[in-house]
Every structure is written in C-alpha cells, then in structure tokens.
Amino acid sequence: MFKPELRNILRVAVYDIHIRRAVPAKTVTTVAVNLAKKMLDDNAARLVNALLRQIEDFKIEKV
C-alpha cells in the first residue's frame, strides 16, 4: 500500500497532466518528483518519475 502523501502527489499530478493541462506534462512530472524527494525519499521519487512518464504518453479518449 502506498503512503497517503505519495497517493496525493500522484493524484494531483495526473489531474494536472490530463485534465487541467495548464502546465506542460514534463514540468508537472519534475515538480512531483521533487516534491516526493522532499516529503518522502528517493525511492518514492523514482516511482513517481516512472509512473508519471508512462502517464504522460497515455492518451485519454473523450467521451
């Protein structure tokens, strides 16, 4: 199970990447990774980076 802080970082980042789109996805990923490093540890930051890099390329179809 992920820590609540990690889940919230990922939740907000995915929202910013796919819904809000006010900032480039790469920037959102960088900010989320830096936040994970500060709040959690390097392993969490690596996980955030890996997940968000995959999510950046994922296309959501409009319903």
ZADOLUM-516032 format. One line per field, with one value per residue: residue number from 0; x, y, z of N, C-alpha, C, O, CB in turn; residue in three letters. Coordinates in nm, 3 decimals, decimal comma, padded with zeros to 5 digits, m for minus. Glycine has a CB too. Layout:
BEGIN
n	NUM:...
n.east	X:...
n.north	Y:...
n.up	Z:...
ca.east	X:...
ca.north	Y:...
ca.up	Z:...
c.east	X:...
c.north	Y:...
c.up	Z:...
o.east	X:...
o.north	Y:...
o.up	Z:...
cb.east	X:...
cb.north	Y:...
cb.up	Z:...
res	ALA:...
end
This chain:
BEGIN
n	0:1:2:3:4:5:6:7:8:9:10:11:12:13:14:15:16:17:18:19:20:21:22:23:24:25:26:27:28:29:30:31:32:33:34:35:36:37:38:39:40:41:42:43:44:45:46:47:48:49:50:51:52:53:54:55:56:57:58:59:60:61:62
n.east	00,084:00,053:00,187:m00,021:00,066:00,218:00,023:m00,140:00,033:00,066:m00,201:m00,272:m00,083:m00,152:m00,405:m00,331:m00,182:m00,362:m00,621:m00,634:m00,418:m00,267:m00,001:00,300:00,335:00,582:00,692:00,512:00,567:00,836:00,810:00,648:00,819:01,029:00,888:00,816:01,071:01,137:00,927:00,912:01,112:01,407:01,345:01,066:01,048:01,165:00,975:00,749:00,846:00,876:00,610:00,467:00,595:00,510:00,237:00,227:00,242:00,013:m00,296:m00,608:m00,932:m01,191:m01,513
n.north	m00,118:00,222:00,520:00,781:01,040:00,996:00,891:01,118:01,302:01,176:01,171:01,446:01,520:01,361:01,464:01,728:01,676:01,546:01,660:01,936:02,065:02,306:02,342:02,222:01,865:01,745:01,930:01,916:01,655:01,680:01,859:01,706:01,489:01,619:01,709:01,463:01,373:01,558:01,527:01,251:01,002:00,904:00,668:00,678:00,904:00,808:00,619:00,784:00,931:00,725:00,629:00,864:00,937:00,735:00,787:01,037:00,982:00,842:00,831:00,979:00,907:01,118:01,127
n.up	00,000:m00,079:00,071:00,206:00,133:m00,097:m00,270:m00,294:m00,419:m00,668:m00,753:m00,782:m00,974:m01,198:m01,249:m01,319:m01,552:m01,733:m01,714:m01,628:m01,768:m01,774:m01,746:m01,897:m01,937:m01,873:m01,698:m01,484:m01,401:m01,319:m01,102:m00,932:m00,879:m00,743:m00,520:m00,404:m00,335:m00,134:00,055:00,100:00,007:m00,187:m00,325:m00,348:m00,508:m00,744:m00,816:m00,859:m01,078:m01,272:m01,300:m01,376:m01,615:m01,784:m01,778:m01,896:m02,169:m02,214:m02,374:m02,333:m02,423:m02,539:m02,403
ca.east	00,000:00,129:00,161:m00,118:00,136:00,254:m00,101:m00,185:00,123:00,029:m00,338:m00,269:m00,004:m00,232:m00,508:m00,267:m00,138:m00,468:m00,745:m00,610:m00,331:m00,219:00,145:00,346:00,340:00,719:00,708:00,434:00,642:00,953:00,765:00,601:00,938:01,097:00,804:00,830:01,203:01,133:00,831:00,926:01,252:01,449:01,272:00,933:01,068:01,186:00,845:00,669:00,901:00,844:00,466:00,421:00,648:00,418:00,107:00,240:00,220:m00,117:m00,399:m00,744:m01,033:m01,304:m01,639
ca.north	00,000:00,347:00,620:00,881:01,152:00,952:00,884:01,254:01,359:01,116:01,213:01,584:01,525:01,304:01,564:01,838:01,630:01,506:01,737:02,080:02,096:02,445:02,336:02,104:01,741:01,723:02,018:01,857:01,539:01,728:01,915:01,595:01,414:01,700:01,706:01,330:01,368:01,636:01,475:01,108:00,961:00,888:00,557:00,729:00,995:00,725:00,560:00,893:00,958:00,614:00,626:00,982:00,932:00,648:00,854:01,148:00,930:00,775:00,917:00,957:00,937:01,199:01,052
ca.up	00,000:m00,086:00,174:00,159:00,069:m00,231:m00,348:m00,323:m00,520:m00,797:m00,787:m00,830:m01,097:m01,308:m01,278:m01,392:m01,684:m01,826:m01,705:m01,620:m01,883:m01,771:m01,744:m01,973:m01,860:m01,822:m01,582:m01,375:m01,354:m01,246:m00,974:m00,849:m00,836:m00,641:m00,400:m00,345:m00,271:m00,011:00,151:00,123:m00,010:m00,327:m00,388:m00,384:m00,621:m00,864:m00,851:m00,916:m01,210:m01,363:m01,326:m01,449:m01,752:m01,859:m01,785:m01,992:m02,304:m02,220:m02,434:m02,282:m02,525:m02,491:m02,403
c.east	00,089:00,092:00,062:m00,052:00,172:00,131:m00,149:m00,097:00,086:m00,108:m00,339:m00,192:m00,083:m00,343:m00,448:m00,229:m00,255:m00,595:m00,718:m00,527:m00,282:m00,067:00,187:00,363:00,478:00,745:00,633:00,510:00,763:00,916:00,721:00,719:01,011:01,019:00,815:00,966:01,202:01,045:00,858:01,074:01,283:01,376:01,132:00,944:01,090:01,056:00,755:00,716:00,860:00,695:00,421:00,476:00,560:00,283:00,111:00,203:00,084:m00,222:m00,536:m00,842:m01,144:m01,432:m01,751
c.north	00,125:00,438:00,722:00,999:01,118:00,945:01,023:01,323:01,306:01,162:01,353:01,594:01,471:01,401:01,679:01,798:01,611:01,590:01,887:02,132:02,241:02,452:02,214:01,982:01,715:01,809:01,964:01,738:01,582:01,781:01,803:01,512:01,490:01,701:01,571:01,316:01,441:01,572:01,330:01,068:00,942:00,774:00,600:00,822:00,918:00,663:00,664:00,922:00,850:00,613:00,745:00,988:00,843:00,718:00,972:01,103:00,865:00,873:00,879:00,997:01,021:01,119:01,144
c.up	00,000:00,030:00,119:00,087:m00,076:m00,321:m00,386:m00,426:m00,658:m00,844:m00,847:m00,962:m01,216:m01,347:m01,360:m01,534:m01,779:m01,821:m01,714:m01,737:m01,888:m01,781:m01,826:m01,882:m01,800:m01,698:m01,462:m01,316:m01,272:m01,108:m00,880:m00,797:m00,726:m00,510:m00,329:m00,276:m00,137:00,095:00,191:00,114:m00,159:m00,397:m00,431:m00,505:m00,751:m00,911:m00,917:m01,058:m01,310:m01,399:m01,411:m01,591:m01,840:m01,879:m01,882:m02,133:m02,323:m02,273:m02,379:m02,392:m02,463:m02,504:m02,448
o.east	00,189:m00,020:00,060:m00,107:00,159:00,135:m00,194:m00,148:00,075:m00,127:m00,400:m00,233:m00,079:m00,372:m00,507:m00,242:m00,249:m00,671:m00,773:m00,563:m00,258:m00,011:00,117:00,402:00,488:00,813:00,685:00,516:00,788:00,983:00,754:00,717:01,050:01,077:00,823:00,976:01,257:01,083:00,829:01,151:01,196:01,348:01,086:00,859:01,039:01,030:00,692:00,634:00,815:00,659:00,345:00,408:00,538:00,223:00,010:00,140:00,044:m00,236:m00,575:m00,834:m01,186:m01,455:m01,866
o.north	00,131:00,434:00,747:01,051:01,201:00,989:01,045:01,395:01,383:01,191:01,375:01,667:01,530:01,419:01,721:01,878:01,654:01,591:01,956:02,232:02,293:02,555:02,113:01,994:01,668:01,766:01,966:01,723:01,525:01,752:01,805:01,470:01,431:01,696:01,566:01,253:01,392:01,564:01,291:01,097:00,960:00,784:00,562:00,819:00,957:00,655:00,636:00,937:00,882:00,597:00,728:01,039:00,873:00,707:01,003:01,178:00,835:00,984:00,762:01,107:00,997:01,052:01,102
o.up	00,071:00,081:m00,002:m00,010:m00,165:m00,436:m00,499:m00,512:m00,754:m00,962:m00,951:m01,052:m01,324:m01,466:m01,460:m01,627:m01,894:m01,919:m01,800:m01,799:m01,997:m01,819:m01,825:m01,766:m01,687:m01,605:m01,350:m01,194:m01,166:m01,010:m00,761:m00,681:m00,625:m00,402:m00,206:m00,170:m00,039:00,212:00,304:00,205:m00,244:m00,517:m00,538:m00,593:m00,855:m01,031:m01,018:m01,149:m01,420:m01,516:m01,507:m01,681:m01,957:m01,986:m01,945:m02,208:m02,435:m02,222:m02,380:m02,446:m02,350:m02,605:m02,455
cb.east	m00,096:00,105:00,293:m00,199:00,262:00,322:m00,212:m00,189:00,272:00,031:m00,429:m00,204:00,125:m00,293:m00,570:m00,143:m00,059:m00,504:m00,818:m00,540:m00,403:m00,267:00,201:00,478:00,299:00,823:00,659:00,294:00,687:01,025:00,649:00,506:01,033:01,118:00,657:00,814:01,309:01,084:00,692:00,842:01,283:01,598:01,262:00,868:01,188:01,290:00,777:00,677:01,053:00,883:00,389:00,460:00,795:00,398:00,064:00,383:00,327:m00,157:m00,397:m00,770:m01,091:m01,315:m01,671
cb.north	00,000:00,419:00,689:00,934:01,188:00,815:00,810:01,336:01,326:00,963:01,209:01,677:01,445:01,167:01,619:01,885:01,500:01,366:01,705:02,113:02,066:02,513:02,328:02,136:01,623:01,755:02,159:01,812:01,453:01,837:02,015:01,505:01,388:01,843:01,734:01,221:01,431:01,776:01,486:01,027:00,831:00,863:00,438:00,803:01,088:00,616:00,502:01,020:00,968:00,480:00,624:01,108:00,880:00,514:00,903:01,204:00,831:00,722:00,905:01,038:00,807:01,332:00,994
cb.up	00,123:m00,220:00,221:00,277:00,148:m00,226:m00,269:m00,196:m00,487:m00,786:m00,662:m00,725:m01,080:m01,267:m01,146:m01,317:m01,672:m01,800:m01,574:m01,489:m02,009:m01,643:m01,596:m02,044:m01,948:m01,932:m01,615:m01,426:m01,473:m01,326:m00,996:m00,929:m00,956:m00,691:m00,438:m00,453:m00,363:m00,040:00,095:00,022:00,069:m00,333:m00,291:m00,264:m00,594:m00,835:m00,726:m00,828:m01,204:m01,300:m01,195:m01,375:m01,753:m01,785:m01,645:m01,990:m02,338:m02,080:m02,589:m02,150:m02,587:m02,569:m02,262
res	MET:PHE:LYS:PRO:GLU:LEU:ARG:ASN:ILE:LEU:ARG:VAL:ALA:VAL:TYR:ASP:ILE:HIS:ILE:ARG:ARG:ALA:VAL:PRO:ALA:LYS:THR:VAL:THR:THR:VAL:ALA:VAL:ASN:LEU:ALA:LYS:LYS:MET:LEU:ASP:ASP:ASN:ALA:ALA:ARG:LEU:VAL:ASN:ALA:LEU:LEU:ARG:GLN:ILE:GLU:ASP:PHE:LYS:ILE:GLU:LYS:VAL
end
